[in-house]
Amino acid sequence: MGRTDQAEQLVSELISRKLAACVQIDAPIISHYQWQGQLHRDEEIRLTIKTSRDVATTLMQTLRELHPYDQPQIVMVQSTHVDAGYAAWVRESTV
């Protein structure tokens, strides 16, 4: 994501739809990549989204719909160990 205002708007939407319990915004990060045959270097914004399995599929679909990039990086990482209280809060926040 390229702009902070876009990130803030997306974060608000995800939390209000109960698709995310918490979202962390990291900015700026610098990405180097090849896109459509050309090398790029861009300052971007990374979102770390905490959610539950129950809404993960809907979250991914929503990210694809609302993200301004043609092909956003969407990576799901399952945690092997999560504090029970925190996990309960995430589930309650995303139902």
mmCIF file as gemmi writes it, N, C-alpha and C atoms, coordinates in Angstrom:
data_model
loop_
_atom_site.group_PDB
_atom_site.id
_atom_site.type_symbol
_atom_site.label_atom_id
_atom_site.label_alt_id
_atom_site.label_comp_id
_atom_site.label_asym_id
_atom_site.label_entity_id
_atom_site.label_seq_id
_atom_site.pdbx_PDB_ins_code
_atom_site.Cartn_x
_atom_site.Cartn_y
_atom_site.Cartn_z
_atom_site.occupancy
_atom_site.B_iso_or_equiv
_atom_site.pdbx_formal_charge
_atom_site.auth_seq_id
_atom_site.auth_asym_id
_atom_site.pdbx_PDB_model_num
ATOM 1 N N . MET Axp A 1 ? 0.857 -1.153 0 1 0 ? 1 A 1
ATOM 2 C CA . MET Axp A 1 ? 0 0 0 1 0 ? 1 A 1
ATOM 3 C C . MET Axp A 1 ? 0.908 1.222 0 1 0 ? 1 A 1
ATOM 4 N N . GLY Axp A 2 ? 0.565 2.199 -0.781 1 0 ? 2 A 1
ATOM 5 C CA . GLY Axp A 2 ? 1.459 3.32 -0.983 1 0 ? 2 A 1
ATOM 6 C C . GLY Axp A 2 ? 1.243 4.536 -0.102 1 0 ? 2 A 1
ATOM 7 N N . ARG Axp A 3 ? 0.035 4.737 0.425 1 0 ? 3 A 1
ATOM 8 C CA . ARG Axp A 3 ? -0.231 5.968 1.179 1 0 ? 3 A 1
ATOM 9 C C . ARG Axp A 3 ? -0.845 5.648 2.541 1 0 ? 3 A 1
ATOM 10 N N . THR Axp A 4 ? -0.454 6.44 3.535 1 0 ? 4 A 1
ATOM 11 C CA . THR Axp A 4 ? -0.946 6.236 4.893 1 0 ? 4 A 1
ATOM 12 C C . THR Axp A 4 ? -2.454 6.408 4.976 1 0 ? 4 A 1
ATOM 13 N N . ASP Axp A 5 ? -3.01 7.385 4.267 1 0 ? 5 A 1
ATOM 14 C CA . ASP Axp A 5 ? -4.462 7.589 4.341 1 0 ? 5 A 1
ATOM 15 C C . ASP Axp A 5 ? -5.218 6.387 3.781 1 0 ? 5 A 1
ATOM 16 N N . GLN Axp A 6 ? -4.682 5.757 2.737 1 0 ? 6 A 1
ATOM 17 C CA . GLN Axp A 6 ? -5.302 4.539 2.204 1 0 ? 6 A 1
ATOM 18 C C . GLN Axp A 6 ? -5.248 3.417 3.243 1 0 ? 6 A 1
ATOM 19 N N . ALA Axp A 7 ? -4.107 3.293 3.898 1 0 ? 7 A 1
ATOM 20 C CA . ALA Axp A 7 ? -3.945 2.257 4.917 1 0 ? 7 A 1
ATOM 21 C C . ALA Axp A 7 ? -4.924 2.476 6.064 1 0 ? 7 A 1
ATOM 22 N N . GLU Axp A 8 ? -5.02 3.702 6.546 1 0 ? 8 A 1
ATOM 23 C CA . GLU Axp A 8 ? -5.927 4.013 7.657 1 0 ? 8 A 1
ATOM 24 C C . GLU Axp A 8 ? -7.377 3.719 7.281 1 0 ? 8 A 1
ATOM 25 N N . GLN Axp A 9 ? -7.753 4.065 6.074 1 0 ? 9 A 1
ATOM 26 C CA . GLN Axp A 9 ? -9.123 3.816 5.616 1 0 ? 9 A 1
ATOM 27 C C . GLN Axp A 9 ? -9.401 2.311 5.544 1 0 ? 9 A 1
ATOM 28 N N . LEU Axp A 10 ? -8.466 1.551 5.003 1 0 ? 10 A 1
ATOM 29 C CA . LEU Axp A 10 ? -8.631 0.105 4.909 1 0 ? 10 A 1
ATOM 30 C C . LEU Axp A 10 ? -8.707 -0.527 6.297 1 0 ? 10 A 1
ATOM 31 N N . VAL Axp A 11 ? -7.834 -0.1 7.198 1 0 ? 11 A 1
ATOM 32 C CA . VAL Axp A 11 ? -7.828 -0.623 8.565 1 0 ? 11 A 1
ATOM 33 C C . VAL Axp A 11 ? -9.17 -0.37 9.245 1 0 ? 11 A 1
ATOM 34 N N . SER Axp A 12 ? -9.683 0.841 9.125 1 0 ? 12 A 1
ATOM 35 C CA . SER Axp A 12 ? -10.979 1.166 9.733 1 0 ? 12 A 1
ATOM 36 C C . SER Axp A 12 ? -12.08 0.269 9.197 1 0 ? 12 A 1
ATOM 37 N N . GLU Axp A 13 ? -12.044 0.018 7.909 1 0 ? 13 A 1
ATOM 38 C CA . GLU Axp A 13 ? -13.057 -0.833 7.28 1 0 ? 13 A 1
ATOM 39 C C . GLU Axp A 13 ? -12.962 -2.27 7.794 1 0 ? 13 A 1
ATOM 40 N N . LEU Axp A 14 ? -11.757 -2.789 7.898 1 0 ? 14 A 1
ATOM 41 C CA . LEU Axp A 14 ? -11.578 -4.169 8.359 1 0 ? 14 A 1
ATOM 42 C C . LEU Axp A 14 ? -12.034 -4.347 9.802 1 0 ? 14 A 1
ATOM 43 N N . ILE Axp A 15 ? -11.708 -3.384 10.646 1 0 ? 15 A 1
ATOM 44 C CA . ILE Axp A 15 ? -12.099 -3.49 12.051 1 0 ? 15 A 1
ATOM 45 C C . ILE Axp A 15 ? -13.6 -3.286 12.207 1 0 ? 15 A 1
ATOM 46 N N . SER Axp A 16 ? -14.172 -2.336 11.483 1 0 ? 16 A 1
ATOM 47 C CA . SER Axp A 16 ? -15.618 -2.102 11.607 1 0 ? 16 A 1
ATOM 48 C C . SER Axp A 16 ? -16.428 -3.285 11.092 1 0 ? 16 A 1
ATOM 49 N N . ARG Axp A 17 ? -15.895 -4.014 10.118 1 0 ? 17 A 1
ATOM 50 C CA . ARG Axp A 17 ? -16.58 -5.214 9.612 1 0 ? 17 A 1
ATOM 51 C C . ARG Axp A 17 ? -16.296 -6.447 10.469 1 0 ? 17 A 1
ATOM 52 N N . LYS Axp A 18 ? -15.5 -6.265 11.52 1 0 ? 18 A 1
ATOM 53 C CA . LYS Axp A 18 ? -15.1 -7.355 12.42 1 0 ? 18 A 1
ATOM 54 C C . LYS Axp A 18 ? -14.321 -8.45 11.698 1 0 ? 18 A 1
ATOM 55 N N . LEU Axp A 19 ? -13.528 -8.035 10.721 1 0 ? 19 A 1
ATOM 56 C CA . LEU Axp A 19 ? -12.642 -8.959 10.022 1 0 ? 19 A 1
ATOM 57 C C . LEU Axp A 19 ? -11.246 -8.956 10.626 1 0 ? 19 A 1
ATOM 58 N N . ALA Axp A 20 ? -10.965 -7.974 11.468 1 0 ? 20 A 1
ATOM 59 C CA . ALA Axp A 20 ? -9.672 -7.866 12.131 1 0 ? 20 A 1
ATOM 60 C C . ALA Axp A 20 ? -9.886 -7.426 13.571 1 0 ? 20 A 1
ATOM 61 N N . ALA Axp A 21 ? -9.137 -8.045 14.473 1 0 ? 21 A 1
ATOM 62 C CA . ALA Axp A 21 ? -9.174 -7.625 15.87 1 0 ? 21 A 1
ATOM 63 C C . ALA Axp A 21 ? -8.213 -6.464 16.085 1 0 ? 21 A 1
ATOM 64 N N . CYS Axp A 22 ? -7.09 -6.505 15.387 1 0 ? 22 A 1
ATOM 65 C CA . CYS Axp A 22 ? -6.048 -5.492 15.537 1 0 ? 22 A 1
ATOM 66 C C . CYS Axp A 22 ? -5.265 -5.436 14.231 1 0 ? 22 A 1
ATOM 67 N N . VAL Axp A 23 ? -4.849 -4.242 13.859 1 0 ? 23 A 1
ATOM 68 C CA . VAL Axp A 23 ? -4.009 -4.088 12.667 1 0 ? 23 A 1
ATOM 69 C C . VAL Axp A 23 ? -2.852 -3.164 13.025 1 0 ? 23 A 1
ATOM 70 N N . GLN Axp A 24 ? -1.65 -3.595 12.726 1 0 ? 24 A 1
ATOM 71 C CA . GLN Axp A 24 ? -0.463 -2.771 12.922 1 0 ? 24 A 1
ATOM 72 C C . GLN Axp A 24 ? -0.016 -2.234 11.571 1 0 ? 24 A 1
ATOM 73 N N . ILE Axp A 25 ? 0.337 -0.958 11.556 1 0 ? 25 A 1
ATOM 74 C CA . ILE Axp A 25 ? 0.795 -0.302 10.333 1 0 ? 25 A 1
ATOM 75 C C . ILE Axp A 25 ? 2.291 -0.045 10.462 1 0 ? 25 A 1
ATOM 76 N N . ASP Axp A 26 ? 3.067 -0.62 9.555 1 0 ? 26 A 1
ATOM 77 C CA . ASP Axp A 26 ? 4.514 -0.399 9.505 1 0 ? 26 A 1
ATOM 78 C C . ASP Axp A 26 ? 4.813 0.475 8.298 1 0 ? 26 A 1
ATOM 79 N N . ALA Axp A 27 ? 5.459 1.601 8.547 1 0 ? 27 A 1
ATOM 80 C CA . ALA Axp A 27 ? 5.775 2.482 7.425 1 0 ? 27 A 1
ATOM 81 C C . ALA Axp A 27 ? 6.962 3.365 7.781 1 0 ? 27 A 1
ATOM 82 N N . PRO Axp A 28 ? 7.757 3.725 6.841 1 0 ? 28 A 1
ATOM 83 C CA . PRO Axp A 28 ? 7.761 3.119 5.511 1 0 ? 28 A 1
ATOM 84 C C . PRO Axp A 28 ? 8.611 1.853 5.506 1 0 ? 28 A 1
ATOM 85 N N . ILE Axp A 29 ? 8.265 0.958 4.623 1 0 ? 29 A 1
ATOM 86 C CA . ILE Axp A 29 ? 9.146 -0.152 4.286 1 0 ? 29 A 1
ATOM 87 C C . ILE Axp A 29 ? 9.559 0.081 2.839 1 0 ? 29 A 1
ATOM 88 N N . ILE Axp A 30 ? 10.69 -0.441 2.455 1 0 ? 30 A 1
ATOM 89 C CA . ILE Axp A 30 ? 11.156 -0.271 1.081 1 0 ? 30 A 1
ATOM 90 C C . ILE Axp A 30 ? 11.102 -1.628 0.394 1 0 ? 30 A 1
ATOM 91 N N . SER Axp A 31 ? 10.37 -1.686 -0.688 1 0 ? 31 A 1
ATOM 92 C CA . SER Axp A 31 ? 10.211 -2.926 -1.447 1 0 ? 31 A 1
ATOM 93 C C . SER Axp A 31 ? 10.941 -2.816 -2.776 1 0 ? 31 A 1
ATOM 94 N N . HIS Axp A 32 ? 11.661 -3.864 -3.106 1 0 ? 32 A 1
ATOM 95 C CA . HIS Axp A 32 ? 12.319 -3.997 -4.407 1 0 ? 32 A 1
ATOM 96 C C . HIS Axp A 32 ? 11.674 -5.193 -5.085 1 0 ? 32 A 1
ATOM 97 N N . TYR Axp A 33 ? 11.231 -5.023 -6.319 1 0 ? 33 A 1
ATOM 98 C CA . TYR Axp A 33 ? 10.534 -6.117 -6.994 1 0 ? 33 A 1
ATOM 99 C C . TYR Axp A 33 ? 10.51 -5.879 -8.495 1 0 ? 33 A 1
ATOM 100 N N . GLN Axp A 34 ? 10.144 -6.926 -9.216 1 0 ? 34 A 1
ATOM 101 C CA . GLN Axp A 34 ? 9.963 -6.815 -10.655 1 0 ? 34 A 1
ATOM 102 C C . GLN Axp A 34 ? 8.473 -6.935 -10.937 1 0 ? 34 A 1
ATOM 103 N N . TRP Axp A 35 ? 7.956 -6.01 -11.729 1 0 ? 35 A 1
ATOM 104 C CA . TRP Axp A 35 ? 6.528 -6.007 -12.075 1 0 ? 35 A 1
ATOM 105 C C . TRP Axp A 35 ? 6.392 -5.669 -13.544 1 0 ? 35 A 1
ATOM 106 N N . GLN Axp A 36 ? 5.756 -6.549 -14.275 1 0 ? 36 A 1
ATOM 107 C CA . GLN Axp A 36 ? 5.518 -6.372 -15.706 1 0 ? 36 A 1
ATOM 108 C C . GLN Axp A 36 ? 6.813 -6.058 -16.457 1 0 ? 36 A 1
ATOM 109 N N . GLY Axp A 37 ? 7.867 -6.816 -16.1 1 0 ? 37 A 1
ATOM 110 C CA . GLY Axp A 37 ? 9.133 -6.722 -16.81 1 0 ? 37 A 1
ATOM 111 C C . GLY Axp A 37 ? 10.037 -5.577 -16.398 1 0 ? 37 A 1
ATOM 112 N N . GLN Axp A 38 ? 9.653 -4.79 -15.404 1 0 ? 38 A 1
ATOM 113 C CA . GLN Axp A 38 ? 10.48 -3.66 -14.974 1 0 ? 38 A 1
ATOM 114 C C . GLN Axp A 38 ? 10.818 -3.786 -13.492 1 0 ? 38 A 1
ATOM 115 N N . LEU Axp A 39 ? 12.039 -3.357 -13.149 1 0 ? 39 A 1
ATOM 116 C CA . LEU Axp A 39 ? 12.456 -3.338 -11.753 1 0 ? 39 A 1
ATOM 117 C C . LEU Axp A 39 ? 11.876 -2.11 -11.066 1 0 ? 39 A 1
ATOM 118 N N . HIS Axp A 40 ? 11.441 -2.294 -9.825 1 0 ? 40 A 1
ATOM 119 C CA . HIS Axp A 40 ? 10.848 -1.2 -9.056 1 0 ? 40 A 1
ATOM 120 C C . HIS Axp A 40 ? 11.46 -1.15 -7.668 1 0 ? 40 A 1
ATOM 121 N N . ARG Axp A 41 ? 11.488 0.042 -7.113 1 0 ? 41 A 1
ATOM 122 C CA . ARG Axp A 41 ? 11.846 0.285 -5.711 1 0 ? 41 A 1
ATOM 123 C C . ARG Axp A 41 ? 10.835 1.294 -5.205 1 0 ? 41 A 1
ATOM 124 N N . ASP Axp A 42 ? 10.047 0.888 -4.219 1 0 ? 42 A 1
ATOM 125 C CA . ASP Axp A 42 ? 8.993 1.771 -3.722 1 0 ? 42 A 1
ATOM 126 C C . ASP Axp A 42 ? 8.952 1.765 -2.207 1 0 ? 42 A 1
ATOM 127 N N . GLU Axp A 43 ? 8.6 2.915 -1.65 1 0 ? 43 A 1
ATOM 128 C CA . GLU Axp A 43 ? 8.26 2.974 -0.234 1 0 ? 43 A 1
ATOM 129 C C . GLU Axp A 43 ? 6.813 2.528 -0.116 1 0 ? 43 A 1
ATOM 130 N N . GLU Axp A 44 ? 6.577 1.604 0.785 1 0 ? 44 A 1
ATOM 131 C CA . GLU Axp A 44 ? 5.236 1.062 0.945 1 0 ? 44 A 1
ATOM 132 C C . GLU Axp A 44 ? 4.865 1.012 2.423 1 0 ? 44 A 1
ATOM 133 N N . ILE Axp A 45 ? 3.629 0.632 2.656 1 0 ? 45 A 1
ATOM 134 C CA . ILE Axp A 45 ? 3.101 0.472 4.002 1 0 ? 45 A 1
ATOM 135 C C . ILE Axp A 45 ? 2.695 -0.986 4.155 1 0 ? 45 A 1
ATOM 136 N N . ARG Axp A 46 ? 3.172 -1.609 5.233 1 0 ? 46 A 1
ATOM 137 C CA . ARG Axp A 46 ? 2.823 -3.004 5.489 1 0 ? 46 A 1
ATOM 138 C C . ARG Axp A 46 ? 1.812 -3.059 6.63 1 0 ? 46 A 1
ATOM 139 N N . LEU Axp A 47 ? 0.785 -3.869 6.439 1 0 ? 47 A 1
ATOM 140 C CA . LEU Axp A 47 ? -0.215 -4.089 7.475 1 0 ? 47 A 1
ATOM 141 C C . LEU Axp A 47 ? -0.045 -5.495 8.031 1 0 ? 47 A 1
ATOM 142 N N . THR Axp A 48 ? -0.013 -5.608 9.341 1 0 ? 48 A 1
ATOM 143 C CA . THR Axp A 48 ? -0.058 -6.902 10.009 1 0 ? 48 A 1
ATOM 144 C C . THR Axp A 48 ? -1.431 -6.993 10.651 1 0 ? 48 A 1
ATOM 145 N N . ILE Axp A 49 ? -2.218 -7.943 10.188 1 0 ? 49 A 1
ATOM 146 C CA . ILE Axp A 49 ? -3.626 -8.036 10.573 1 0 ? 49 A 1
ATOM 147 C C . ILE Axp A 49 ? -3.817 -9.265 11.449 1 0 ? 49 A 1
ATOM 148 N N . LYS Axp A 50 ? -4.373 -9.062 12.636 1 0 ? 50 A 1
ATOM 149 C CA . LYS Axp A 50 ? -4.677 -10.17 13.537 1 0 ? 50 A 1
ATOM 150 C C . LYS Axp A 50 ? -6.149 -10.514 13.38 1 0 ? 50 A 1
ATOM 151 N N . THR Axp A 51 ? -6.423 -11.768 13.067 1 0 ? 51 A 1
ATOM 152 C CA . THR Axp A 51 ? -7.793 -12.203 12.819 1 0 ? 51 A 1
ATOM 153 C C . THR Axp A 51 ? -7.971 -13.633 13.304 1 0 ? 51 A 1
ATOM 154 N N . SER Axp A 52 ? -9.163 -14.154 13.127 1 0 ? 52 A 1
ATOM 155 C CA . SER Axp A 52 ? -9.452 -15.539 13.513 1 0 ? 52 A 1
ATOM 156 C C . SER Axp A 52 ? -9.657 -16.387 12.262 1 0 ? 52 A 1
ATOM 157 N N . ARG Axp A 53 ? -9.534 -17.684 12.421 1 0 ? 53 A 1
ATOM 158 C CA . ARG Axp A 53 ? -9.76 -18.59 11.288 1 0 ? 53 A 1
ATOM 159 C C . ARG Axp A 53 ? -11.173 -18.45 10.738 1 0 ? 53 A 1
ATOM 160 N N . ASP Axp A 54 ? -12.122 -18.152 11.626 1 0 ? 54 A 1
ATOM 161 C CA . ASP Axp A 54 ? -13.529 -18.076 11.219 1 0 ? 54 A 1
ATOM 162 C C . ASP Axp A 54 ? -13.783 -17.047 10.123 1 0 ? 54 A 1
ATOM 163 N N . VAL Axp A 55 ? -13.009 -15.974 10.116 1 0 ? 55 A 1
ATOM 164 C CA . VAL Axp A 55 ? -13.249 -14.91 9.129 1 0 ? 55 A 1
ATOM 165 C C . VAL Axp A 55 ? -12.092 -14.742 8.152 1 0 ? 55 A 1
ATOM 166 N N . ALA Axp A 56 ? -11.101 -15.626 8.204 1 0 ? 56 A 1
ATOM 167 C CA . ALA Axp A 56 ? -9.896 -15.468 7.382 1 0 ? 56 A 1
ATOM 168 C C . ALA Axp A 56 ? -10.199 -15.437 5.889 1 0 ? 56 A 1
ATOM 169 N N . THR Axp A 57 ? -11.06 -16.312 5.422 1 0 ? 57 A 1
ATOM 170 C CA . THR Axp A 57 ? -11.385 -16.343 3.993 1 0 ? 57 A 1
ATOM 171 C C . THR Axp A 57 ? -12.082 -15.06 3.567 1 0 ? 57 A 1
ATOM 172 N N . THR Axp A 58 ? -13.021 -14.603 4.367 1 0 ? 58 A 1
ATOM 173 C CA . THR Axp A 58 ? -13.72 -13.345 4.064 1 0 ? 58 A 1
ATOM 174 C C . THR Axp A 58 ? -12.759 -12.171 4.115 1 0 ? 58 A 1
ATOM 175 N N . LEU Axp A 59 ? -11.844 -12.18 5.072 1 0 ? 59 A 1
ATOM 176 C CA . LEU Axp A 59 ? -10.834 -11.123 5.164 1 0 ? 59 A 1
ATOM 177 C C . LEU Axp A 59 ? -10.005 -11.077 3.889 1 0 ? 59 A 1
ATOM 178 N N . MET Axp A 60 ? -9.543 -12.216 3.415 1 0 ? 60 A 1
ATOM 179 C CA . MET Axp A 60 ? -8.717 -12.236 2.205 1 0 ? 60 A 1
ATOM 180 C C . MET Axp A 60 ? -9.494 -11.736 0.993 1 0 ? 60 A 1
ATOM 181 N N . GLN Axp A 61 ? -10.743 -12.122 0.867 1 0 ? 61 A 1
ATOM 182 C CA . GLN Axp A 61 ? -11.576 -11.633 -0.243 1 0 ? 61 A 1
ATOM 183 C C . GLN Axp A 61 ? -11.759 -10.117 -0.154 1 0 ? 61 A 1
ATOM 184 N N . THR Axp A 62 ? -11.992 -9.625 1.045 1 0 ? 62 A 1
ATOM 185 C CA . THR Axp A 62 ? -12.192 -8.191 1.247 1 0 ? 62 A 1
ATOM 186 C C . THR Axp A 62 ? -10.92 -7.418 0.934 1 0 ? 62 A 1
ATOM 187 N N . LEU Axp A 63 ? -9.772 -7.944 1.336 1 0 ? 63 A 1
ATOM 188 C CA . LEU Axp A 63 ? -8.506 -7.287 1.014 1 0 ? 63 A 1
ATOM 189 C C . LEU Axp A 63 ? -8.314 -7.187 -0.493 1 0 ? 63 A 1
ATOM 190 N N . ARG Axp A 64 ? -8.614 -8.255 -1.208 1 0 ? 64 A 1
ATOM 191 C CA . ARG Axp A 64 ? -8.484 -8.218 -2.673 1 0 ? 64 A 1
ATOM 192 C C . ARG Axp A 64 ? -9.403 -7.161 -3.278 1 0 ? 64 A 1
ATOM 193 N N . GLU Axp A 65 ? -10.596 -7.014 -2.741 1 0 ? 65 A 1
ATOM 194 C CA . GLU Axp A 65 ? -11.565 -6.045 -3.269 1 0 ? 65 A 1
ATOM 195 C C . GLU Axp A 65 ? -11.181 -4.599 -2.957 1 0 ? 65 A 1
ATOM 196 N N . LEU Axp A 66 ? -10.699 -4.342 -1.738 1 0 ? 66 A 1
ATOM 197 C CA . LEU Axp A 66 ? -10.488 -2.968 -1.287 1 0 ? 66 A 1
ATOM 198 C C . LEU Axp A 66 ? -9.068 -2.447 -1.478 1 0 ? 66 A 1
ATOM 199 N N . HIS Axp A 67 ? -8.109 -3.325 -1.653 1 0 ? 67 A 1
ATOM 200 C CA . HIS Axp A 67 ? -6.708 -2.895 -1.763 1 0 ? 67 A 1
ATOM 201 C C . HIS Axp A 67 ? -6.498 -2.172 -3.089 1 0 ? 67 A 1
ATOM 202 N N . PRO Axp A 68 ? -5.756 -1.066 -3.083 1 0 ? 68 A 1
ATOM 203 C CA . PRO Axp A 68 ? -5.558 -0.307 -4.322 1 0 ? 68 A 1
ATOM 204 C C . PRO Axp A 68 ? -4.608 -0.969 -5.329 1 0 ? 68 A 1
ATOM 205 N N . TYR Axp A 69 ? -3.817 -1.949 -4.91 1 0 ? 69 A 1
ATOM 206 C CA . TYR Axp A 69 ? -2.893 -2.609 -5.829 1 0 ? 69 A 1
ATOM 207 C C . TYR Axp A 69 ? -3.615 -3.655 -6.671 1 0 ? 69 A 1
ATOM 208 N N . ASP Axp A 70 ? -3.123 -3.859 -7.898 1 0 ? 70 A 1
ATOM 209 C CA . ASP Axp A 70 ? -3.646 -4.928 -8.75 1 0 ? 70 A 1
ATOM 210 C C . ASP Axp A 70 ? -3.38 -6.296 -8.129 1 0 ? 70 A 1
ATOM 211 N N . GLN Axp A 71 ? -2.19 -6.463 -7.559 1 0 ? 71 A 1
ATOM 212 C CA . GLN Axp A 71 ? -1.81 -7.737 -6.943 1 0 ? 71 A 1
ATOM 213 C C . GLN Axp A 71 ? -1.161 -7.469 -5.59 1 0 ? 71 A 1
ATOM 214 N N . PRO Axp A 72 ? -1.964 -7.274 -4.549 1 0 ? 72 A 1
ATOM 215 C CA . PRO Axp A 72 ? -1.375 -7.027 -3.229 1 0 ? 72 A 1
ATOM 216 C C . PRO Axp A 72 ? -0.748 -8.295 -2.658 1 0 ? 72 A 1
ATOM 217 N N . GLN Axp A 73 ? 0.244 -8.105 -1.815 1 0 ? 73 A 1
ATOM 218 C CA . GLN Axp A 73 ? 0.839 -9.238 -1.104 1 0 ? 73 A 1
ATOM 219 C C . GLN Axp A 73 ? -0.082 -9.582 0.061 1 0 ? 73 A 1
ATOM 220 N N . ILE Axp A 74 ? -0.684 -10.751 0.002 1 0 ? 74 A 1
ATOM 221 C CA . ILE Axp A 74 ? -1.536 -11.232 1.092 1 0 ? 74 A 1
ATOM 222 C C . ILE Axp A 74 ? -0.976 -12.577 1.515 1 0 ? 74 A 1
ATOM 223 N N . VAL Axp A 75 ? -0.45 -12.635 2.725 1 0 ? 75 A 1
ATOM 224 C CA . VAL Axp A 75 ? 0.168 -13.846 3.248 1 0 ? 75 A 1
ATOM 225 C C . VAL Axp A 75 ? -0.48 -14.162 4.59 1 0 ? 75 A 1
ATOM 226 N N . MET Axp A 76 ? -0.959 -15.389 4.742 1 0 ? 76 A 1
ATOM 227 C CA . MET Axp A 76 ? -1.544 -15.796 6.008 1 0 ? 76 A 1
ATOM 228 C C . MET Axp A 76 ? -0.559 -16.702 6.733 1 0 ? 76 A 1
ATOM 229 N N . VAL Axp A 77 ? -0.273 -16.361 7.985 1 0 ? 77 A 1
ATOM 230 C CA . VAL Axp A 77 ? 0.627 -17.145 8.817 1 0 ? 77 A 1
ATOM 231 C C . VAL Axp A 77 ? -0.161 -17.615 10.034 1 0 ? 77 A 1
ATOM 232 N N . GLN Axp A 78 ? -0.233 -18.916 10.223 1 0 ? 78 A 1
ATOM 233 C CA . GLN Axp A 78 ? -0.917 -19.453 11.396 1 0 ? 78 A 1
ATOM 234 C C . GLN Axp A 78 ? 0.074 -19.572 12.542 1 0 ? 78 A 1
ATOM 235 N N . SER Axp A 79 ? -0.338 -19.114 13.694 1 0 ? 79 A 1
ATOM 236 C CA . SER Axp A 79 ? 0.51 -19.193 14.884 1 0 ? 79 A 1
ATOM 237 C C . SER Axp A 79 ? 0.366 -20.56 15.534 1 0 ? 79 A 1
ATOM 238 N N . THR Axp A 80 ? 1.477 -21.076 16.017 1 0 ? 80 A 1
ATOM 239 C CA . THR Axp A 80 ? 1.425 -22.36 16.712 1 0 ? 80 A 1
ATOM 240 C C . THR Axp A 80 ? 1.159 -22.179 18.199 1 0 ? 80 A 1
ATOM 241 N N . HIS Axp A 81 ? 1.546 -21.05 18.747 1 0 ? 81 A 1
ATOM 242 C CA . HIS Axp A 81 ? 1.333 -20.773 20.17 1 0 ? 81 A 1
ATOM 243 C C . HIS Axp A 81 ? 0.826 -19.345 20.324 1 0 ? 81 A 1
ATOM 244 N N . VAL Axp A 82 ? -0.334 -19.208 20.951 1 0 ? 82 A 1
ATOM 245 C CA . VAL Axp A 82 ? -0.918 -17.889 21.207 1 0 ? 82 A 1
ATOM 246 C C . VAL Axp A 82 ? -1.446 -17.897 22.635 1 0 ? 82 A 1
ATOM 247 N N . ASP Axp A 83 ? -1.185 -16.838 23.374 1 0 ? 83 A 1
ATOM 248 C CA . ASP Axp A 83 ? -1.725 -16.708 24.722 1 0 ? 83 A 1
ATOM 249 C C . ASP Axp A 83 ? -3.239 -16.907 24.686 1 0 ? 83 A 1
ATOM 250 N N . ALA Axp A 84 ? -3.763 -17.711 25.582 1 0 ? 84 A 1
ATOM 251 C CA . ALA Axp A 84 ? -5.187 -18.064 25.57 1 0 ? 84 A 1
ATOM 252 C C . ALA Axp A 84 ? -6.088 -16.839 25.683 1 0 ? 84 A 1
ATOM 253 N N . GLY Axp A 85 ? -5.735 -15.907 26.533 1 0 ? 85 A 1
ATOM 254 C CA . GLY Axp A 85 ? -6.542 -14.699 26.69 1 0 ? 85 A 1
ATOM 255 C C . GLY Axp A 85 ? -6.55 -13.85 25.428 1 0 ? 85 A 1
ATOM 256 N N . TYR Axp A 86 ? -5.385 -13.726 24.807 1 0 ? 86 A 1
ATOM 257 C CA . TYR Axp A 86 ? -5.301 -12.949 23.564 1 0 ? 86 A 1
ATOM 258 C C . TYR Axp A 86 ? -6.103 -13.622 22.458 1 0 ? 86 A 1
ATOM 259 N N . ALA Axp A 87 ? -5.975 -14.937 22.35 1 0 ? 87 A 1
ATOM 260 C CA . ALA Axp A 87 ? -6.713 -15.676 21.322 1 0 ? 87 A 1
ATOM 261 C C . ALA Axp A 87 ? -8.216 -15.523 21.515 1 0 ? 87 A 1
ATOM 262 N N . ALA Axp A 88 ? -8.67 -15.559 22.758 1 0 ? 88 A 1
ATOM 263 C CA . ALA Axp A 88 ? -10.1 -15.382 23.038 1 0 ? 88 A 1
ATOM 264 C C . ALA Axp A 88 ? -10.553 -13.99 22.626 1 0 ? 88 A 1
ATOM 265 N N . TRP Axp A 89 ? -9.738 -12.983 22.916 1 0 ? 89 A 1
ATOM 266 C CA . TRP Axp A 89 ? -10.081 -11.604 22.535 1 0 ? 89 A 1
ATOM 267 C C . TRP Axp A 89 ? -10.178 -11.475 21.01 1 0 ? 89 A 1
ATOM 268 N N . VAL Axp A 90 ? -9.246 -12.086 20.285 1 0 ? 90 A 1
ATOM 269 C CA . VAL Axp A 90 ? -9.284 -12.031 18.819 1 0 ? 90 A 1
ATOM 270 C C . VAL Axp A 90 ? -10.561 -12.687 18.304 1 0 ? 90 A 1
ATOM 271 N N . ARG Axp A 91 ? -10.893 -13.853 18.832 1 0 ? 91 A 1
ATOM 272 C CA . ARG Axp A 91 ? -12.125 -14.533 18.391 1 0 ? 91 A 1
ATOM 273 C C . ARG Axp A 91 ? -13.361 -13.685 18.687 1 0 ? 91 A 1
ATOM 274 N N . GLU Axp A 92 ? -13.429 -13.103 19.879 1 0 ? 92 A 1
ATOM 275 C CA . GLU Axp A 92 ? -14.57 -12.255 20.248 1 0 ? 92 A 1
ATOM 276 C C . GLU Axp A 92 ? -14.662 -11.016 19.361 1 0 ? 92 A 1
ATOM 277 N N . SER Axp A 93 ? -13.524 -10.509 18.945 1 0 ? 93 A 1
ATOM 278 C CA . SER Axp A 93 ? -13.484 -9.27 18.154 1 0 ? 93 A 1
ATOM 279 C C . SER Axp A 93 ? -13.771 -9.493 16.682 1 0 ? 93 A 1
ATOM 280 N N . THR Axp A 94 ? -13.774 -10.746 16.25 1 0 ? 94 A 1
ATOM 281 C CA . THR Axp A 94 ? -13.932 -11.027 14.821 1 0 ? 94 A 1
ATOM 282 C C . THR Axp A 94 ? -15.122 -11.934 14.534 1 0 ? 94 A 1
ATOM 283 N N . VAL Axp A 95 ? -16.119 -11.875 15.372 1 0 ? 95 A 1
ATOM 284 C CA . VAL Axp A 95 ? -17.316 -12.706 15.157 1 0 ? 95 A 1
ATOM 285 C C . VAL Axp A 95 ? -18.469 -11.825 14.725 1 0 ? 95 A 1
